Amino acid sequence: MIAASAVALAWLCPLAAAAAPAPPYAVLLRQAQGQGPRLGESAANVRAAKGMAEQAGARPNPVVGLDVEDIGRRDQTGIPQRQSTLSVSQAFELGGKRAARTDAGRADLSTAAARDRQAQADFAYDLANAYAVAEAAQRRVALLADDRARAREDLRATRALVDAGRQAGLRALQAQAAATAADAEFQAARADAAEAMARLSALVGAPEPFSSIDVSLLNAAASLRGAPAQLPAGAPAVAVAQAEREAAVRRIRVERTRAIPDITLRVGARRYEDNGDTALMAGVSAPLPLFDRNRGAVAAATAQLSAAEARLNGARLEAEAEWRAAAAQTSAGDVRLDAAVEGEAATREAYRLTRIGYEAGRTSLLELSAARRALVEAQTRLVEVQLARIRAEAVLARLAGRIPFGD
């Protein structure tokens, strides 16, 4: 059995000789924070929001202008009448526009930061799920390799009994068919495991698919028991929706302040070419809000606030419902895990005794085949139950905004 498992792991990935085993989950998570595509995108979005928040506080730039009038005009004596004006204009924002923009930029930055925390929790969940799925696929390969070896051993024993005249020739054909089916299942499991390893590698940005899982995550299922009844405060999905609502409130203020006219002050100097004199000039200008009072933008921002409030309420309800469902799954998973462990041990002993009885001629080939299939089914069920328990724990961690199975 051990030799068959080792062969199965060696055949797990066609590139096993070149690729390396996957690091432990916690190590892989830390490495992915620096090279994972999804987390890199989220971090870049936070930097972008930070840049926009800094830009929101910028004041309008002054405008330097040079106007030349009466070009080519001369008086009766031929003296040029050209006038040149050098001016500087500065717009002044009224109504708290800059403060409103700054508050909105900070709110958008808070939203980006909340989304980044949610992205980290979601990525940790996806990584834990992909890691556990890859390990489960690897275990299925090992289990089916053992089952294939048992089927071949049953075939050998059956042929020996047929040659000794203790079994009909039909039994050898049946044993051969069972061995062929076991080999086909093993080959299919190898393909599933290679796919799972490729998905795990792609998730963390590994240059080549991992060859195997050496540090188990499924075994952690045995130490998991129960879950808090209530959703902890600070759930990422709710925090993101709350931040989006606050940002929507700030945008309403921004749109309202845009309806307030700004003034522009202008000072300069004008030079007269005919006599060389210079005169100072000053002026002020402001738009008249006759046609555009930004009412449509204010109405749109108000509607966006209503939508954000609806998303917040929905996020709270969904997070609480998901938490209750995940908590129920963890409780059921604990019971199923205990039952699966006991069932696997019982079927293993049953196969051992049936095999002894078959070789002694006390049990039939059908009974032996049934016991062998029951064993592999019980072993596979145990892996599936462990995987489901790990997933439930990962869901709880994602909803609570913590790293599953981390320090």
C-alpha positions as CSV (number, residue, x, y, z in Angstrom):
1,M,0.0,0.0,0.0
2,I,2.7,2.5,0.9
3,A,4.6,1.7,-2.2
4,A,1.5,2.3,-4.3
5,S,0.9,5.6,-2.6
6,A,4.4,6.7,-3.3
7,V,4.1,5.8,-7.0
8,A,0.8,7.7,-7.2
9,L,2.3,10.8,-5.8
10,A,5.3,10.5,-8.2
11,W,2.9,10.3,-11.1
12,L,0.7,13.1,-9.8
13,C,2.1,15.7,-12.2
14,P,3.9,15.2,-15.5
15,L,6.3,17.9,-14.5
16,A,7.0,16.5,-11.0
17,A,10.7,16.2,-11.8
18,A,11.0,19.9,-12.6
19,A,8.3,21.4,-10.3
20,A,8.6,21.7,-6.5
21,P,6.1,20.7,-3.8
22,A,3.8,23.4,-2.7
23,P,4.8,25.3,0.5
24,P,2.6,25.0,3.5
25,Y,-0.6,27.0,3.3
26,A,0.5,29.8,5.7
27,V,3.8,30.2,3.8
28,L,2.1,30.2,0.5
29,L,-0.3,32.9,1.7
30,R,2.6,35.1,2.7
31,Q,4.4,34.6,-0.6
32,A,1.2,35.3,-2.5
33,Q,0.8,38.7,-0.8
34,G,3.9,39.8,-2.8
35,Q,3.4,38.0,-6.1
36,G,-0.2,37.0,-6.3
37,P,-2.0,38.8,-9.2
38,R,-5.3,39.4,-7.3
39,L,-3.7,40.9,-4.2
40,G,-1.4,43.0,-6.4
41,E,-4.4,44.5,-8.2
42,S,-6.1,45.3,-4.9
43,A,-3.0,47.0,-3.5
44,A,-2.7,49.0,-6.7
45,N,-6.3,50.2,-6.4
46,V,-5.5,51.4,-2.8
47,R,-2.5,53.4,-4.1
48,A,-4.7,54.8,-6.9
49,A,-7.3,55.9,-4.3
50,K,-4.6,57.5,-2.2
51,G,-3.3,59.5,-5.1
52,M,-6.8,60.7,-6.0
53,A,-7.3,61.7,-2.3
54,E,-4.1,63.7,-2.4
55,Q,-5.2,65.3,-5.7
56,A,-8.6,66.2,-4.3
57,G,-7.0,68.8,-2.0
58,A,-5.1,70.6,-4.8
59,R,-6.0,74.3,-5.4
60,P,-6.7,75.7,-8.8
61,N,-3.5,76.9,-10.6
62,P,-3.1,80.6,-11.5
63,V,-3.3,81.5,-15.1
64,V,-0.8,83.8,-16.8
65,G,-1.9,85.6,-19.9
66,L,-0.5,88.0,-22.5
67,D,-2.8,90.0,-24.6
68,V,-1.6,92.2,-27.5
69,E,-4.1,94.7,-29.1
70,D,-4.0,97.0,-32.1
71,I,-1.3,95.0,-33.8
72,G,0.0,97.0,-36.8
73,R,-2.0,100.1,-36.0
74,R,-0.2,103.4,-36.2
75,D,-1.2,107.0,-35.8
76,Q,-0.8,109.8,-38.4
77,T,2.9,110.2,-37.5
78,G,3.6,106.4,-37.9
79,I,4.0,105.7,-34.2
80,P,2.7,102.2,-33.3
81,Q,-0.5,102.1,-31.2
82,R,0.0,98.5,-30.0
83,Q,-1.0,97.7,-26.4
84,S,0.4,94.7,-24.5
85,T,-1.2,93.4,-21.3
86,L,0.5,90.9,-19.0
87,S,-1.9,89.5,-16.4
88,V,-2.3,86.8,-13.8
89,S,-5.6,85.3,-12.9
90,Q,-6.5,83.2,-9.9
91,A,-9.7,81.4,-9.3
92,F,-11.0,81.1,-5.8
93,E,-13.3,78.3,-4.9
94,L,-16.2,79.3,-2.7
95,G,-18.7,77.3,-0.6
96,G,-16.2,74.7,0.8
97,K,-15.5,73.0,-2.6
98,R,-12.0,72.0,-1.7
99,A,-13.0,70.7,1.8
100,A,-15.8,68.7,0.3
101,R,-13.5,67.2,-2.4
102,T,-11.0,66.3,0.3
103,D,-13.5,64.6,2.5
104,A,-14.9,62.7,-0.6
105,G,-11.3,61.6,-1.5
106,R,-10.7,60.4,2.0
107,A,-13.9,58.5,1.9
108,D,-13.0,56.9,-1.4
109,L,-9.6,55.9,0.1
110,S,-11.4,54.3,3.1
111,T,-13.6,52.4,0.7
112,A,-10.6,51.2,-1.3
113,A,-8.9,50.1,2.0
114,A,-12.0,48.2,3.0
115,R,-12.2,46.5,-0.4
116,D,-8.5,45.6,0.0
117,R,-9.2,44.0,3.3
118,Q,-12.1,42.1,1.8
119,A,-9.9,41.1,-1.1
120,Q,-7.3,39.7,1.3
121,A,-10.0,37.7,3.2
122,D,-11.5,36.4,-0.1
123,F,-8.1,35.5,-1.4
124,A,-7.2,33.7,1.8
125,Y,-10.5,31.7,1.5
126,D,-9.8,30.9,-2.2
127,L,-6.3,29.8,-1.4
128,A,-7.4,27.6,1.5
129,N,-10.0,26.1,-0.7
130,A,-7.7,25.5,-3.6
131,Y,-5.0,24.1,-1.3
132,A,-7.5,21.7,0.3
133,V,-8.9,20.7,-3.0
134,A,-5.4,20.0,-4.4
135,E,-4.6,18.0,-1.3
136,A,-7.9,16.1,-1.5
137,A,-7.2,15.3,-5.1
138,Q,-3.7,14.1,-4.2
139,R,-5.2,11.8,-1.5
140,R,-7.7,10.4,-3.9
141,V,-4.8,9.5,-6.2
142,A,-3.1,7.7,-3.4
143,L,-6.3,6.0,-2.3
144,L,-7.1,4.8,-5.8
145,A,-3.5,3.7,-6.3
146,D,-3.9,1.5,-3.2
147,D,-7.3,0.3,-4.5
148,R,-5.7,-0.5,-7.8
149,A,-3.0,-2.5,-6.0
150,R,-5.7,-4.3,-4.0
151,A,-7.6,-5.1,-7.2
152,R,-4.5,-6.5,-8.8
153,E,-3.8,-8.6,-5.7
154,D,-7.3,-9.9,-5.8
155,L,-6.9,-10.7,-9.5
156,R,-3.7,-12.6,-8.6
157,A,-5.4,-14.5,-5.8
158,T,-8.4,-15.3,-8.0
159,R,-6.2,-16.7,-10.8
160,A,-4.4,-18.8,-8.3
161,L,-7.7,-20.2,-7.0
162,V,-8.9,-20.8,-10.6
163,D,-5.6,-22.7,-11.4
164,A,-6.1,-24.8,-8.3
165,G,-9.7,-25.6,-9.4
166,R,-11.2,-23.9,-6.4
167,Q,-12.9,-21.1,-8.5
168,A,-14.6,-21.0,-11.9
169,G,-12.8,-19.3,-14.8
170,L,-15.6,-16.7,-14.8
171,R,-14.2,-15.4,-11.5
172,A,-10.9,-14.5,-13.1
173,L,-12.7,-12.5,-15.8
174,Q,-14.7,-10.7,-13.2
175,A,-11.5,-9.9,-11.2
176,Q,-9.8,-8.7,-14.4
177,A,-12.7,-6.4,-15.1
178,A,-12.5,-5.0,-11.5
179,A,-8.8,-4.4,-11.9
180,T,-9.3,-2.6,-15.2
181,A,-12.0,-0.4,-13.7
182,A,-9.7,0.4,-10.7
183,D,-6.9,1.4,-13.1
184,A,-9.3,3.7,-15.1
185,E,-10.4,5.5,-11.9
186,F,-6.8,5.9,-10.9
187,Q,-6.0,7.5,-14.2
188,A,-9.0,9.9,-13.9
189,A,-7.9,10.9,-10.4
190,R,-4.4,11.7,-11.7
191,A,-5.9,14.1,-14.3
192,D,-8.1,15.7,-11.6
193,A,-5.1,16.1,-9.3
194,A,-3.0,17.7,-12.1
195,E,-5.8,20.2,-12.7
196,A,-6.1,21.0,-9.0
197,M,-2.4,21.6,-8.7
198,A,-2.4,23.8,-11.8
199,R,-5.2,25.9,-10.4
200,L,-3.5,26.3,-7.0
201,S,-0.2,27.4,-8.8
202,A,-2.0,29.9,-11.0
203,L,-3.8,31.4,-8.0
204,V,-0.5,32.3,-6.3
205,G,1.3,33.2,-9.5
206,A,3.7,30.2,-9.4
207,P,5.7,29.9,-12.6
208,E,5.2,26.1,-12.8
209,P,2.5,23.8,-11.4
210,F,3.3,22.4,-8.0
211,S,4.1,18.7,-7.9
212,S,2.5,17.8,-4.6
213,I,1.2,18.9,-1.2
214,D,3.6,17.8,1.5
215,V,2.1,19.7,4.5
216,S,-1.5,18.7,5.1
217,L,-4.3,21.1,5.6
218,L,-7.1,18.5,5.7
219,N,-5.7,17.1,8.9
220,A,-6.6,20.4,10.6
221,A,-10.3,19.4,10.3
222,A,-9.9,17.1,13.2
223,S,-9.0,20.0,15.5
224,L,-11.9,22.2,14.4
225,R,-14.9,22.3,16.6
226,G,-18.0,24.6,16.5
227,A,-18.3,28.2,15.6
228,P,-19.6,31.5,17.3
229,A,-23.3,31.9,17.0
230,Q,-23.2,35.5,15.9
231,L,-21.4,37.2,13.0
232,P,-18.4,39.1,14.5
233,A,-18.3,42.8,14.1
234,G,-16.3,44.2,11.2
235,A,-17.3,41.7,8.6
236,P,-15.5,42.8,5.4
237,A,-18.6,42.7,3.1
238,V,-20.5,44.9,5.6
239,A,-17.5,47.2,6.1
240,V,-17.2,47.7,2.4
241,A,-20.9,48.6,2.0
242,Q,-20.6,51.0,5.0
243,A,-17.6,52.7,3.5
244,E,-19.4,53.0,0.1
245,R,-22.4,54.6,1.9
246,E,-20.1,57.2,3.7
247,A,-18.5,58.0,0.3
248,A,-21.9,58.5,-1.2
249,V,-22.8,61.0,1.5
250,R,-19.5,62.9,0.8
251,R,-20.3,63.0,-2.9
252,I,-23.6,64.7,-2.3
253,R,-21.8,67.5,-0.6
254,V,-19.4,67.8,-3.5
255,E,-22.1,68.1,-6.0
256,R,-24.0,70.7,-3.9
257,T,-20.9,72.9,-3.6
258,R,-20.3,72.8,-7.3
259,A,-23.5,74.8,-7.8
260,I,-21.9,77.7,-5.9
261,P,-20.2,80.1,-8.4
262,D,-16.4,80.7,-8.0
263,I,-14.8,84.1,-8.5
264,T,-11.7,84.8,-10.5
265,L,-9.4,87.7,-9.7
266,R,-7.2,89.2,-12.3
267,V,-4.3,91.7,-12.0
268,G,-1.9,92.8,-14.6
269,A,0.0,95.6,-16.3
270,R,-0.7,97.2,-19.7
271,R,2.0,98.9,-21.7
272,Y,1.2,101.5,-24.4
273,E,3.7,101.5,-27.2
274,D,3.0,105.0,-28.4
275,N,4.2,106.7,-25.3
276,G,5.8,104.0,-23.3
277,D,3.5,104.4,-20.4
278,T,2.4,101.4,-18.2
279,A,-0.9,101.1,-16.3
280,L,-2.0,98.6,-13.7
281,M,-5.2,96.8,-14.2
282,A,-7.4,94.6,-12.0
283,G,-10.7,92.7,-12.5
284,V,-13.0,90.1,-11.1
285,S,-15.3,87.7,-12.8
286,A,-17.8,85.1,-11.8
287,P,-20.3,82.9,-13.7
288,L,-24.0,83.6,-13.4
289,P,-25.8,80.4,-12.4
290,L,-28.8,81.0,-14.7
291,F,-28.9,77.7,-16.6
292,D,-26.7,75.2,-14.8
293,R,-27.2,74.8,-11.1
294,N,-25.9,71.2,-11.0
295,R,-29.3,69.9,-9.9
296,G,-29.1,66.7,-12.0
297,A,-25.7,65.8,-10.5
298,V,-27.1,66.4,-7.0
299,A,-30.1,64.2,-7.7
300,A,-27.9,61.5,-9.1
301,A,-25.6,61.6,-6.0
302,T,-28.7,61.4,-3.8
303,A,-29.9,58.3,-5.7
304,Q,-26.5,56.8,-5.4
305,L,-26.7,57.2,-1.6
306,S,-30.1,55.4,-1.6
307,A,-28.5,52.6,-3.6
308,A,-25.5,52.5,-1.2
309,E,-27.9,52.2,1.8
310,A,-29.8,49.4,0.1
311,R,-26.5,47.6,-0.5
312,L,-25.5,48.0,3.1
313,N,-28.7,46.5,4.3
314,G,-28.4,43.7,1.8
315,A,-24.8,43.1,2.8
316,R,-25.7,42.8,6.5
317,L,-28.5,40.3,5.8
318,E,-26.4,38.2,3.4
319,A,-23.5,38.1,5.7
320,E,-25.6,37.1,8.7
321,A,-27.4,34.4,6.6
322,E,-24.1,33.1,5.3
323,W,-22.7,33.0,8.8
324,R,-25.6,31.0,10.1
325,A,-25.4,28.6,7.2
326,A,-21.6,28.2,7.7
327,A,-22.0,27.7,11.4
328,A,-24.6,25.0,10.8
329,Q,-22.3,23.3,8.3
330,T,-19.5,23.3,10.9
331,S,-21.7,21.7,13.5
332,A,-22.8,19.1,11.0
333,G,-19.3,18.6,9.7
334,D,-18.0,17.8,13.2
335,V,-20.5,15.0,13.5
336,R,-19.9,13.7,9.9
337,L,-16.2,13.8,10.5
338,D,-16.4,11.6,13.5
339,A,-18.7,9.2,11.7
340,A,-16.4,9.1,8.6
341,V,-13.4,8.3,10.7
342,E,-15.2,5.4,12.5
343,G,-16.6,4.2,9.2
344,E,-13.2,4.2,7.4
345,A,-11.7,2.1,10.3
346,A,-14.6,-0.3,10.2
347,T,-14.5,-0.9,6.5
348,R,-10.7,-1.3,6.5
349,E,-11.0,-4.1,9.1
350,A,-14.0,-5.6,7.2
351,Y,-11.9,-5.8,4.0
352,R,-9.0,-7.4,5.9
353,L,-11.2,-10.1,7.3
354,T,-13.0,-10.6,4.0
355,R,-9.7,-11.0,2.2
356,I,-8.6,-13.6,4.7
357,G,-11.8,-15.5,4.3
358,Y,-11.6,-15.3,0.5
359,E,-8.1,-16.8,0.4
360,A,-9.3,-19.5,2.8
361,G,-12.3,-20.2,0.5
362,R,-14.9,-19.1,3.0
363,T,-16.1,-16.0,1.2
364,S,-16.9,-15.3,-2.5
365,L,-15.2,-13.0,-5.0
366,L,-18.3,-10.9,-5.0
367,E,-18.1,-10.4,-1.2
368,L,-14.4,-9.5,-1.6
369,S,-15.1,-7.0,-4.4
370,A,-17.9,-5.4,-2.4
371,A,-15.7,-5.1,0.7
372,R,-12.9,-3.5,-1.4
373,R,-15.3,-1.0,-3.0
374,A,-16.8,-0.2,0.4
375,L,-13.3,0.5,1.7
376,V,-12.4,2.9,-1.1
377,E,-15.8,4.6,-0.8
378,A,-15.3,5.0,3.0
379,Q,-11.8,6.4,2.4
380,T,-13.0,8.8,-0.3
381,R,-15.9,9.9,1.9
382,L,-13.5,10.7,4.7
383,V,-11.5,12.9,2.4
384,E,-14.7,14.6,1.2
385,V,-15.9,15.2,4.8
386,Q,-12.5,16.7,5.7
387,L,-12.6,18.9,2.7
388,A,-16.1,20.1,3.5
389,R,-15.1,20.9,7.1
390,I,-12.1,22.9,5.9
391,R,-14.3,24.8,3.5
392,A,-16.8,25.6,6.2
393,E,-14.1,26.9,8.5
394,A,-12.7,29.0,5.6
395,V,-16.1,30.5,4.9
396,L,-16.4,31.5,8.6
397,A,-12.9,33.1,8.4
398,R,-13.8,35.0,5.2
399,L,-17.1,36.3,6.7
400,A,-15.2,37.4,9.8
401,G,-12.4,39.0,7.9
402,R,-9.6,36.8,9.3
403,I,-7.1,34.5,7.8
404,P,-8.2,30.9,8.0
405,F,-5.8,28.5,9.6
406,G,-3.3,31.3,10.2
407,D,-1.5,32.4,13.3
